[in-house]
Amino acid sequence: MNDLAEANNDTYFLGHPKGLVTLFLTEMWERMSYYGMRGLLVLFMTREVIEGGLNLDDGTAMAIYGVYGASVYFLCVPGGWVADKIFGAQRTVLIGAIIITLGHYILALPLLELLLPMDLLLKLEPLLEKTFFLGLVFVSIGTGLLKPNISTIVGQLYKPGDIRIDAGYTIFYMSINIGSMLGFLVCGYLGEKVGWHWGFGAAGVGMTFGVLQYIFSKGSLGEAGLRPTLDEGEDSSKYFTIFSISSATLFLVVISAFIGLLSINPELLNQIIVYLILIVAIFYFVYLYLFAGLNRAERGNISMLLLLFIGSVLFWAGFDQGGSSLNLFAKDYTDLFIFGWEMPATFLQVANPLMVVIFAPFFAAFWINLGKSKLDFDTPEKFALGCFLMAVGFSVMIFGVEAAIVNEKAGVKWLLLTYLFHTLGELCLSPVGLSATAKYSPKRYKGQMMGIWFLSSSLAAGLAGLLASKSFELGVESMPPLFNQIILALVIVGVVLMIANRFVKAKELGE
């Protein structure tokens, strides 16, 4: 029996393989750093210089937020390819984690003003002002390498047909939310109450913990994700050449922008990225159907994954308003005082991960019990339910916006209720989406298909940036019409998923 089979048979961690502990903790620290920093982005960019911010207008800040979010997930596609063809998932996760750590410390570089002599600080000041965007680039690249491959390794800890896999992904998903909760609390407090770059630096410290524990415990992963998934006799050298040329090109573009040779319009770039991602997704699915040499069962699985891709895009475009338009609404239009103390706006974002941690075990048990009773929802039906719950959340938020229009400030209950329905929708959609991608992807495309799953989040993030940039065009009064459009789209997609599920069925394939 090989190491992977042994890992599949053990019940070390809550009835699941021991390697899940390593992946759980790595993902927890990565999400702590990612969400802790992300919760500060829009606030930092829109605050005045005297408050330590960049003093950007709302539209530009939302566009940068959209570009960043889209880039993070778009890079999951080449990140999956790098693991499949060159390094293997385990090594790619480690490389990505180190790059993320460097990115967060770059974001915190302005803290050097506390240590450097004034004459040196004046010379470095023009460069320090640009480190914010350079740090975002590093975090984006590192996340693109880590995110799809750590999720792929989770799936490879289980044998094909193991009924624990959905529950395993739900437990893994809890790590995401424990980490994001820590990030919003620690980085959010330091960023808003002490200094923005202290918050960014705390994200770097958290990621350092993640890197160290992964290095010392990755032996528990066994063979899962250890090697590239090359065909027999296939040579990885040609792929390494492509990787090297692409990396050098990206380096030149980043350096050119950093030293001012390239001028970038964030709003235009956001639109371009959305169209680019859409084109990439269309061409990739066409390639899989027509040119990848898949059999009939595999093409049927791709049909279902395409349906889930569409549902995922719209869901996350709405969900990502939590870090952009709803985050600004919390900061500027919500009464944040509790017994005379004004809590940081980022604290409200703790509601979502906290609710996930509370409700995830119940959802995991619910899906398993339904499966044992042969009453389980099909995956597209779970996605449709997630879309409907998201629509209910935005319906609630419209009442909150109207309260703010009348009273200048809205109570926190409106955001909390909105996040409750969004969280319930998330638990219907996200963990089972990861699981479906791991189960139904053709073996030699597993890493790339996990990248495609995150590509839906990339397209959603770009679309969310475009939507959020319109949310305050005419002040807070712009929000209800925008939310009504989102509600209508969510309901339509949910109904389409329910209908299409009658005609598209997936089959889990053996390895």
C-alpha positions, 0 to 999 in steps of 0.5 A, a space after each residue: 500500500 502506498 503513502 497516498 492510500 494510507 492517507 486515504 484510510 486514516 481518520 487522524 483529523 476529525 475522521 479525515 486524513 492527517 494531511 488535512 491538518 497541514 492544509 487546514 493550517 496553511 490555508 488558515 494563515 494564508 486567508 488571515 493575511 489575504 482577508 486582513 489586508 483586503 479588508 483595509 484596501 478600499 478604506 486605505 485608498 479612499 481615506 485622505 492623506 492626512 489620515 494616512 490614506 491615498 485619497 483616491 476617489 471611490 470609483 478609482 479605488 473600487 476599480 483597483 480593488 476589482 483589478 486586484 481581486 480579479 488578478 488574484 484568481 486569474 493567476 490561479 489558472 497558470 498556477 494550476 498549470 505550473 503545478 501540473 507540468 513543472 513543480 507538482 502541487 506541494 512545491 508550488 504551494 510552498 513557492 506561492 506562500 513565500 511570495 505572498 509573505 514577501 508581498 505583505 512585507 512590501 506593503 508594510 515597507 512605509 513603516 521604515 520611516 520609523 527607523 530610517 534617518 530623515 535624509 535617507 527617508 526623503 530619498 526613498 520616499 518616492 519609491 516607498 509610495 509605490 510599494 503599495 502596488 508592488 506589494 499587491 502584485 506579489 500577493 496576487 502572484 503568490 496566491 495564484 500559485 498557492 490557492 488552486 493547488 492547495 485545494 487540489 491536494 485536499 481532493 487527492 487525500 481521498 480515494 475516488 468514491 470516498 463519501 468523506 470528500 464533501 465533508 473534508 472540503 467543508 472542514 477545509 473551508 472552515 480554515 478559510 473562515 477562521 483565518 479571515 476572522 483573525 485577519 479582519 480582527 487583527 489586521 483590521 484593528 491595527 490598520 484602522 486604529 494604529 496605522 494602515 501599514 501596521 495592519 499590512 505588516 500583521 498580515 505578513 507575520 501571519 503568513 510567516 507562521 503559515 510558511 513555517 508550519 507547512 515546511 515542518 509538517 508537509 511530510 504528512 501529505 505523502 504522495 498527494 500533489 508531490 509530482 507533476 501530472 505528466 503523461 507517460 514519457 512527457 518531458 517537463 523541460 519545454 514547459 519550464 522554458 515557457 514558464 521562464 519566458 513568461 516570468 521574465 516578461 511579467 517581471 519586465 512589465 512590473 518593473 516598467 510600471 514601478 519606475 513609471 515607464 507604463 501608465 495604468 488607468 485602473 478603471 479601463 484596466 478593470 474592464 479589459 481584465 473582465 473581457 480577457 478573463 471571459 475570453 480565456 474561459 470560453 476558449 478553455 471550455 471549447 478546447 476541453 470539449 473539442 481538442 482535449 481528447 476527452 471521452 463522453 463521460 468526461 465531456 459530460 462532467 465538463 458540461 456540469 462544471 460549465 454550469 457551475 462556473 456560470 453560477 459561481 461568477 454571478 454569486 461571487 460578484 455579489 458576494 465581493 461587494 462585502 469588501 468594497 461597496 458594503 465596506 464603504 457603507 459600513 464605514 461612512 453610513 453605518 452607526 458603529 458606536 457601541 457604548 461610546 466606542 467606535 469599532 473599526 468598520 472591518 469588524 463587521 466583516 467578521 460576521 461572515 467567517 464567524 457564521 461560516 464557522 458556526 454553520 459549516 459543521 451543520 451543513 457538512 452533517 446535513 449533506 452527508 445525511 442526505 447522501 446516505 438517505 439518497 435525498 442529496 441535492 445535485 450540485 447545480 441545485 445547491 448552487 441555485 439555492 446559494 443564488 436565491 439566498 444571495 438575492 434575499 440578502 441584497 433585498 434586506 440590504 436595500 432596506 438598510 440603504 433606505 434607512 441610511 438615506 432617511 437617518 444619515 446612518 443605518 443600524 448594524 442589523 441591516 449589514 448583519 442580516 445581509 451577511 447572514 443570508 450571504 453566508 448561508 448561500 456561500 455554504 451551499 455553493 463554495 465548499 461543494 464547488 471545490 469538491 465537484 471540481 476535484 471529483 469531476 475534472 479529468 485526471 490530467 487536467 485536475 490542477 488546471 480545472 481547479 484554476 478554472 474554478 478560481 477563474 470564475 472568482 476572478 471574473 466575479 471579482 472584476 465584475 464586482 469592481 465594475 458594479 461597486 464603482 457604480 454603487 456611489 456614483 450619485 451617493 448612497 442613493 445609487 445602491 438600491 437600483 444596483 442591488 435590484 439588478 443584482 437580485 434579478 440576475 441571481 434569480 434568473 441564474 438560479 432558475 436556469 441552474 434548476 432547469 439545466 440540472 434535469 439534462 446535465 448529470 456528472 459521473 465521478 471517474 476513477 483515477 
